[in-house]
């Protein structure tokens, strides 16, 4: 019996000592938080903005109807390559053709009238020359008859000739004077007639210009019945058929769209970038574009256009077009020109672009989840004697200042460090100030980082979580 009591008492003592040790360990663990940690390391970091959109040609033109009429012929089909100036479709144009023919006849008639007026003007020049020659001849004859009359008059005074001879010389001189007057009158008439003919010629030439202008107008109207490609490209959309009637667009009324011509020399990816990322996107930045319809391929490109107008994500309408303010998420259009796009890329294909906005070689980085924010007042040290901290001044705004930083493990405690950050990668972020390489920082869990207090005791446990066997 004595031996049994000794064993029982020994067992009780051992259990009591074990219980005391366990209680002591548990007491010491009180207030210790288990955390996961990582190191501040140097590595190459790339900041990437991801956005989705669709493939579009850089330049495309919707060919609309310039005249009203029935489609007689369509000379292309969807997918055809066309050249600038190539006729794409022909509308019915009977009236326009008749107008052109009528104006051509009017031009021909005006040109004939002008030619006749020009011939009459040349004839008038000949008539003036003839009248001038006649006048010159009559003046010469007048000088001769005047000389004869003067001699006869002297002889008559000297009584050397008969009265009849004197009268004959006088009559001949008078006739010649009348002939000179007649010739001068004819010359004056020819000059006046020439001026009239010149006026008729000028009028005929003006009629030619007028009818030619009307012909150009009629020809331009006729040309509008033929749709012509303004650029080199590919027919990407052809919604009409032969026999349909199309109408041109007018104010507040959209006209018929015959087809779309796309310039495939420059293919772009038009994506929508979130408003929080658009400030990082700049012209010339490199982008990698993947197309859903072309798997396992990545196309390189560069940013060539950045939109300045925000687009409401839910409606796709520009925010500036709305009359009411909206708190909905907004995007901005970004256009990326692809380098050497393949022929299989078609407008409208869905794509995703990853735009490289910045790179930092061999820079200090930390995991993004390690970053947290604390108010300045929450970081003040707690009294070590167990007394309660004095109540904060509610008017002290500096205590509410928010600081960005991380918790560094120092001597078994969490030490908050304010940090300055740079670019952000997929999982890491650049640290420009506040940490040094090799510092051990708290990276998890998320709940712990969100609630952890400065100078709290921590225990590092970086073991991976155990995998639970799936029930069979």
C-alpha positions as CSV (number, residue, x, y, z in Angstrom):
1,X,0.0,0.0,0.0
2,X,2.8,2.3,0.8
3,X,4.3,1.7,-2.6
4,X,1.0,2.5,-4.4
5,X,0.7,5.7,-2.5
6,X,4.2,6.7,-3.4
7,X,3.5,6.1,-7.2
8,X,0.2,8.0,-7.0
9,X,1.8,11.0,-5.3
10,X,4.7,11.0,-7.8
11,X,2.3,11.0,-10.7
12,X,0.3,13.9,-9.2
13,X,3.5,15.9,-8.7
14,X,4.7,15.3,-12.3
15,X,1.3,16.3,-13.7
16,X,1.3,19.3,-11.5
17,X,4.8,20.4,-12.7
18,X,3.8,19.7,-16.4
19,X,0.6,21.8,-15.9
20,X,2.6,24.6,-14.4
21,X,5.0,24.6,-17.3
22,X,2.2,24.6,-19.9
23,X,0.4,27.4,-18.1
24,X,3.7,29.4,-18.0
25,X,4.3,29.0,-21.7
26,X,0.7,29.9,-22.6
27,X,1.0,33.0,-20.4
28,X,4.2,34.1,-22.2
29,X,2.5,33.6,-25.5
30,X,-0.3,35.9,-24.6
31,X,-0.3,39.0,-26.9
32,X,1.9,37.5,-29.6
33,X,0.6,37.6,-33.2
34,X,1.7,35.0,-35.8
35,X,2.8,36.6,-39.0
36,X,4.3,35.7,-42.4
37,X,7.3,37.7,-43.5
38,X,9.4,38.4,-46.6
39,X,12.6,40.2,-47.4
40,X,13.3,43.5,-49.1
41,X,15.1,42.5,-52.3
42,X,16.5,44.0,-55.4
43,X,15.1,43.0,-58.8
44,X,14.1,44.3,-62.2
45,X,10.6,45.7,-61.9
46,X,8.2,46.5,-64.8
47,X,5.0,48.5,-64.4
48,X,2.3,47.2,-66.8
49,X,-1.2,48.6,-67.5
50,X,-3.7,46.0,-68.8
51,X,-6.7,47.0,-70.9
52,X,-9.0,45.3,-73.3
53,X,-10.6,46.4,-76.5
54,X,-10.7,45.4,-80.2
55,X,-8.7,45.4,-83.4
56,X,-9.4,48.4,-85.7
57,X,-7.7,49.8,-88.8
58,X,-6.0,53.1,-88.2
59,X,-8.0,54.7,-91.0
60,X,-11.3,53.6,-92.3
61,X,-14.0,55.4,-94.3
62,X,-17.7,54.8,-94.6
63,X,-18.8,55.3,-98.2
64,X,-22.1,57.0,-98.1
65,X,-24.6,57.7,-100.9
66,X,-24.0,61.1,-102.6
67,X,-27.2,60.9,-104.6
68,X,-30.6,59.3,-104.5
69,X,-31.2,56.4,-106.8
70,X,-31.4,52.6,-107.4
71,X,-28.1,50.6,-107.3
72,X,-27.4,49.3,-110.8
73,X,-24.1,47.6,-110.2
74,X,-21.7,46.8,-107.3
75,X,-18.2,46.2,-108.7
76,X,-16.6,44.8,-105.4
77,X,-17.4,42.3,-102.7
78,X,-16.5,42.2,-99.1
79,X,-12.8,41.4,-98.6
80,X,-11.7,42.9,-101.9
81,X,-8.6,45.1,-102.1
82,X,-9.4,48.4,-103.8
83,X,-7.3,51.3,-105.1
84,X,-7.8,55.0,-104.7
85,X,-10.1,56.3,-107.4
86,X,-11.6,52.9,-108.2
87,X,-15.3,52.8,-109.0
88,X,-17.1,50.8,-106.4
89,X,-20.8,51.0,-107.3
90,X,-23.0,52.7,-109.9
91,X,-26.4,54.2,-109.3
92,X,-29.2,54.8,-111.8
93,X,-28.4,58.2,-113.4
94,X,-30.7,58.7,-116.5
95,X,-31.6,62.3,-115.7
96,X,-28.1,63.3,-114.7
97,X,-26.7,61.8,-118.0
98,X,-29.4,63.7,-120.0
99,X,-28.4,67.0,-118.3
100,X,-24.7,66.4,-119.1
101,X,-25.6,65.7,-122.8
102,X,-27.7,68.9,-123.0
103,X,-25.0,71.0,-121.5
104,X,-22.4,69.5,-123.8
105,X,-24.6,70.5,-126.8
106,X,-25.0,74.0,-125.3
107,X,-21.2,74.3,-125.0
108,X,-20.8,73.2,-128.6
109,X,-23.4,75.7,-129.8
110,X,-21.7,78.5,-127.8
111,X,-18.4,77.6,-129.2
112,X,-19.8,77.7,-132.8
113,X,-21.3,81.1,-132.1
114,X,-18.0,82.3,-130.8
115,X,-16.2,81.0,-133.8
116,X,-18.6,82.8,-136.1
117,X,-18.2,86.0,-134.1
118,X,-14.5,85.6,-134.3
119,X,-14.7,85.2,-138.1
120,X,-16.9,88.3,-138.4
121,X,-14.3,90.2,-136.4
122,X,-11.6,89.2,-138.8
123,X,-13.8,90.2,-141.7
124,X,-14.3,93.6,-140.1
125,X,-10.6,94.0,-139.9
126,X,-10.4,93.4,-143.6
127,X,-13.2,95.8,-144.3
128,X,-11.4,98.5,-142.3
129,X,-8.3,97.9,-144.2
130,X,-10.2,98.1,-147.5
131,X,-11.9,101.3,-146.5
132,X,-8.6,102.8,-145.4
133,X,-7.0,102.0,-148.7
134,X,-10.0,103.6,-150.6
135,X,-9.7,106.7,-148.4
136,X,-6.0,106.9,-149.1
137,X,-6.5,106.6,-152.8
138,X,-9.3,109.2,-152.9
139,X,-7.1,111.6,-150.9
140,X,-4.3,111.1,-153.5
141,X,-6.8,111.7,-156.3
142,X,-8.1,114.8,-154.4
143,X,-4.6,116.2,-154.3
144,X,-4.3,115.7,-158.1
145,X,-7.7,117.3,-158.8
146,X,-7.0,120.2,-156.5
147,X,-3.7,120.9,-158.4
148,X,-5.5,120.7,-161.7
149,X,-8.3,123.0,-160.4
150,X,-5.8,125.5,-159.1
151,X,-4.0,125.7,-162.4
152,X,-7.3,125.9,-164.3
153,X,-8.4,128.7,-161.9
154,X,-5.2,130.7,-162.7
155,X,-5.5,130.1,-166.4
156,X,-9.2,131.2,-166.2
157,X,-8.1,134.4,-164.5
158,X,-5.5,135.0,-167.2
159,X,-8.2,134.3,-169.8
160,X,-6.1,131.4,-171.3
161,X,-8.7,128.7,-171.1
162,X,-12.4,128.4,-171.9
163,X,-15.1,128.5,-169.3
164,X,-16.0,125.0,-170.0
165,X,-12.6,123.7,-169.3
166,X,-12.6,125.6,-166.0
167,X,-15.9,124.2,-165.0
168,X,-14.8,120.7,-165.8
169,X,-11.7,121.0,-163.6
170,X,-13.8,122.5,-160.8
171,X,-16.5,119.7,-161.0
172,X,-13.8,117.0,-161.0
173,X,-12.3,118.5,-157.8
174,X,-15.7,118.8,-156.1
175,X,-16.4,115.1,-157.0
176,X,-13.1,114.0,-155.5
177,X,-13.8,116.0,-152.3
178,X,-17.1,114.1,-152.0
179,X,-15.4,110.8,-152.7
180,X,-12.9,111.5,-149.9
181,X,-15.8,112.2,-147.5
182,X,-17.6,109.1,-148.6
183,X,-14.5,106.9,-148.0
184,X,-13.9,108.5,-144.6
185,X,-17.5,107.7,-143.7
186,X,-17.2,104.1,-144.8
187,X,-14.0,103.8,-142.8
188,X,-15.8,105.1,-139.7
189,X,-18.7,102.7,-140.3
190,X,-16.2,99.8,-140.5
191,X,-14.5,100.7,-137.3
192,X,-17.9,101.0,-135.5
193,X,-19.0,97.6,-137.0
194,X,-15.7,96.0,-135.8
195,X,-16.4,97.2,-132.2
196,X,-19.9,95.7,-132.4
197,X,-18.5,92.4,-133.7
198,X,-15.8,92.4,-130.9
199,X,-18.6,92.9,-128.3
200,X,-20.5,90.0,-129.9
201,X,-17.3,87.8,-129.7
202,X,-16.8,88.7,-126.1
203,X,-20.5,87.8,-125.3
204,X,-20.1,84.5,-127.2
205,X,-16.9,83.7,-125.2
206,X,-18.7,84.5,-122.0
207,X,-21.6,82.2,-123.0
208,X,-19.0,79.5,-123.6
209,X,-17.6,80.0,-120.0
210,X,-21.2,79.9,-118.7
211,X,-22.2,76.7,-120.5
212,X,-18.9,75.1,-119.5
213,X,-19.6,75.9,-115.9
214,X,-23.0,74.4,-116.2
215,X,-21.4,71.4,-117.9
216,X,-19.0,71.0,-115.0
217,X,-21.9,71.2,-112.5
218,X,-23.9,68.6,-114.4
219,X,-20.8,66.4,-114.7
220,X,-20.3,66.7,-110.9
221,X,-23.9,65.7,-110.3
222,X,-23.4,62.7,-112.6
223,X,-20.2,61.7,-110.9
224,X,-22.0,61.5,-107.6
225,X,-24.0,58.6,-109.0
226,X,-20.8,56.6,-109.1
227,X,-19.2,55.7,-105.7
228,X,-15.4,56.0,-105.8
229,X,-12.8,54.8,-103.2
230,X,-11.0,57.7,-101.7
231,X,-8.1,55.5,-100.4
232,X,-6.3,52.3,-100.9
233,X,-7.7,49.6,-98.7
234,X,-10.0,46.6,-98.2
235,X,-13.8,46.4,-98.3
236,X,-14.6,45.4,-94.7
237,X,-18.4,46.0,-94.8
238,X,-20.9,45.8,-97.6
239,X,-24.5,46.1,-96.3
240,X,-26.3,46.9,-99.6
241,X,-27.4,44.9,-102.6
242,X,-28.0,45.6,-106.3
243,X,-31.5,46.9,-106.8
244,X,-31.8,48.7,-103.4
245,X,-32.6,52.4,-103.4
246,X,-30.2,54.6,-101.4
247,X,-30.5,58.2,-100.3
248,X,-27.8,60.8,-99.3
249,X,-27.6,62.2,-95.8
250,X,-29.1,65.6,-94.9
251,X,-29.2,67.6,-91.8
252,X,-30.4,65.5,-88.8
253,X,-30.9,62.5,-91.1
254,X,-28.2,59.9,-91.7
255,X,-27.9,58.7,-95.3
256,X,-27.4,55.2,-96.7
257,X,-24.1,53.6,-96.0
258,X,-22.9,51.7,-99.1
259,X,-19.7,50.1,-97.7
260,X,-16.7,50.6,-95.5
261,X,-13.1,50.9,-96.8
262,X,-10.4,50.2,-94.3
263,X,-6.7,51.1,-94.8
264,X,-5.0,47.9,-93.6
265,X,-1.5,49.3,-93.9
266,X,-1.7,50.4,-90.2
267,X,-3.6,48.0,-87.9
268,X,-4.3,49.2,-84.3
269,X,-5.6,47.9,-81.1
270,X,-8.1,50.3,-79.6
271,X,-8.4,49.6,-75.9
272,X,-10.1,51.3,-72.9
273,X,-7.8,52.1,-70.0
274,X,-9.1,52.6,-66.5
275,X,-9.1,56.2,-65.3
276,X,-6.8,55.2,-62.4
277,X,-4.1,54.0,-64.9
278,X,-4.4,56.5,-67.7
279,X,-2.0,59.0,-66.0
280,X,0.8,56.4,-66.4
281,X,0.2,55.9,-70.2
282,X,2.2,58.0,-72.6
283,X,2.8,58.2,-76.3
284,X,5.4,55.9,-77.6
285,X,5.2,53.3,-74.9
286,X,5.6,49.7,-75.9
287,X,2.7,47.3,-75.6
288,X,2.2,43.6,-76.0
289,X,-1.2,42.7,-77.6
290,X,-2.9,39.3,-77.6
291,X,-5.9,38.5,-79.7
292,X,-8.5,36.0,-78.6
293,X,-8.9,34.6,-82.1
294,X,-5.1,34.1,-82.6
295,X,-4.0,32.1,-79.5
296,X,-0.4,31.6,-78.4
297,X,0.7,34.8,-80.3
298,X,1.7,38.2,-79.0
299,X,1.9,41.2,-81.2
300,X,4.2,44.2,-80.4
301,X,3.1,47.7,-80.8
302,X,3.4,51.3,-79.6
303,X,0.9,53.8,-78.2
304,X,0.1,56.4,-80.9
305,X,-3.0,58.1,-79.5
306,X,-4.4,58.8,-76.0
307,X,-8.0,60.1,-75.6
308,X,-8.7,63.2,-73.6
309,X,-12.4,62.5,-73.0
310,X,-13.6,60.1,-70.4
311,X,-16.0,57.4,-71.4
312,X,-18.6,56.0,-69.0
313,X,-18.0,52.3,-68.8
314,X,-21.6,51.2,-68.5
315,X,-22.9,53.2,-71.5
316,X,-19.8,53.7,-73.7
317,X,-20.8,57.4,-74.1
318,X,-18.4,60.3,-73.5
319,X,-18.8,61.7,-70.0
320,X,-18.8,65.2,-71.4
321,X,-21.9,64.5,-73.5
322,X,-23.9,63.8,-70.3
323,X,-25.9,66.6,-68.8
324,X,-25.7,65.1,-65.3
325,X,-22.6,64.2,-63.3
326,X,-21.9,60.5,-62.9
327,X,-19.9,58.6,-60.3
328,X,-19.6,55.5,-62.4
329,X,-16.3,54.1,-63.5
330,X,-14.8,55.7,-66.5
331,X,-12.3,54.7,-69.1
332,X,-10.1,56.5,-71.7
333,X,-9.4,55.4,-75.2
334,X,-5.9,54.4,-76.1
335,X,-4.8,53.4,-79.6
336,X,-1.8,51.1,-80.1
337,X,-0.3,50.7,-83.6
338,X,0.8,47.0,-84.2
339,X,4.2,46.2,-85.7
340,X,3.9,43.9,-88.7
341,X,0.3,42.7,-88.1
342,X,-0.6,39.4,-89.9
343,X,-3.2,39.2,-92.6
344,X,-5.6,37.1,-90.4
345,X,-6.3,40.1,-88.1
346,X,-9.7,41.4,-88.9
347,X,-11.5,44.6,-87.6
348,X,-13.6,43.9,-84.6
349,X,-11.5,41.0,-83.0
350,X,-11.3,41.2,-79.3
351,X,-7.9,41.8,-77.8
352,X,-6.0,42.6,-74.6
353,X,-3.1,45.0,-74.4
354,X,-0.4,45.1,-71.7
355,X,1.3,48.5,-71.9
356,X,4.7,48.9,-70.3
357,X,4.5,52.2,-68.6
358,X,7.9,52.1,-66.7
359,X,10.8,49.9,-65.9
360,X,13.3,49.9,-63.0
361,X,16.4,47.7,-63.2
362,X,17.8,46.3,-60.0
363,X,15.6,48.3,-57.7
364,X,14.4,47.7,-54.1
365,X,11.0,46.0,-54.1
366,X,8.5,44.6,-51.6
367,X,5.3,42.6,-52.1
368,X,2.3,44.9,-52.7
369,X,0.3,43.2,-49.9
370,X,2.9,44.4,-47.3
371,X,1.8,48.0,-47.8
372,X,-0.6,49.4,-45.2
373,X,-1.9,52.7,-44.0
374,X,-2.0,54.0,-40.4
375,X,-3.0,57.2,-38.8
376,X,-0.1,59.1,-37.1
377,X,-1.9,59.0,-33.8
378,X,-2.1,55.2,-33.8
379,X,1.6,54.9,-34.1
380,X,2.4,56.7,-30.8
381,X,4.0,54.3,-28.3
382,X,1.9,52.9,-25.5
383,X,2.9,53.5,-21.8
384,X,5.1,50.7,-20.5
385,X,3.9,50.9,-16.9
386,X,0.5,49.6,-17.8
387,X,-1.2,52.9,-17.3
388,X,-3.8,54.1,-19.9
389,X,-2.6,56.6,-22.4
390,X,-3.8,60.2,-22.1
391,X,-6.9,61.0,-24.1
392,X,-6.0,62.6,-27.5
393,X,-6.9,66.1,-28.3
394,X,-9.9,66.0,-30.7
395,X,-8.7,69.2,-32.4
396,X,-5.2,67.8,-33.2
397,X,-5.4,67.1,-36.9
398,X,-1.9,65.9,-37.1
399,X,-2.9,62.7,-35.3
400,X,-5.3,61.9,-38.2
401,X,-2.6,62.2,-40.8
402,X,-2.4,58.9,-42.8
403,X,1.0,57.4,-43.3
404,X,1.9,54.7,-45.9
405,X,4.4,52.1,-44.7
406,X,5.2,48.5,-43.8
407,X,5.8,46.6,-40.6
408,X,9.4,45.5,-40.1
409,X,10.2,42.7,-37.7
410,X,12.7,44.1,-35.1
411,X,13.6,42.2,-31.9
412,X,10.4,40.1,-32.1
413,X,8.2,43.2,-32.5
414,X,6.4,44.9,-35.4
415,X,8.0,48.2,-36.1
416,X,6.0,50.5,-38.5
417,X,8.2,52.2,-41.1
418,X,7.0,55.0,-43.3
419,X,8.0,54.3,-46.9
420,X,8.0,56.1,-50.3
421,X,7.0,54.0,-53.3
422,X,7.6,54.2,-57.0
423,X,6.3,52.1,-59.8
424,X,4.0,49.1,-59.3
425,X,4.5,45.7,-60.9
426,X,2.2,42.7,-61.0
427,X,3.0,41.5,-57.4
428,X,5.7,43.9,-56.2
429,X,6.1,47.6,-55.7
430,X,9.2,49.8,-55.8
431,X,10.5,51.3,-52.5
432,X,12.4,54.6,-53.0
433,X,12.9,55.5,-49.3
434,X,12.4,54.0,-45.8
435,X,13.8,50.5,-46.2
436,X,17.1,48.8,-47.1
437,X,17.9,45.6,-48.8
438,X,17.5,42.5,-46.5
439,X,14.9,44.1,-44.1
440,X,12.4,41.5,-42.9
441,X,8.9,42.8,-43.4
442,X,5.5,41.4,-42.5
443,X,3.6,40.3,-45.6
444,X,0.6,38.4,-44.2
445,X,-1.9,37.6,-43.5
446,X,-4.1,40.4,-44.9
447,X,-6.2,40.4,-41.7
448,X,-3.1,40.6,-39.5
449,X,-1.6,43.5,-41.5
450,X,-4.9,45.4,-41.4
451,X,-5.3,45.1,-37.6
452,X,-1.6,44.9,-36.4
453,X,-0.5,47.6,-34.0
454,X,2.9,49.2,-33.9
455,X,5.4,47.5,-31.5
456,X,3.1,44.5,-31.1
457,X,4.9,41.2,-30.3
458,X,5.0,38.9,-33.3
459,X,6.0,35.3,-34.1
460,X,7.2,34.5,-37.6
461,X,5.7,31.4,-39.2
462,X,6.6,31.1,-42.9
463,X,5.7,27.4,-43.2
464,X,3.3,26.7,-46.1
465,X,-0.2,25.8,-45.0
466,X,-0.8,22.0,-44.8
467,X,-2.9,20.6,-47.6
468,X,-6.0,18.9,-46.5
469,X,-6.8,15.5,-48.1
470,X,-9.9,15.6,-50.2
471,X,-12.6,13.4,-48.9
472,X,-13.3,10.3,-51.0
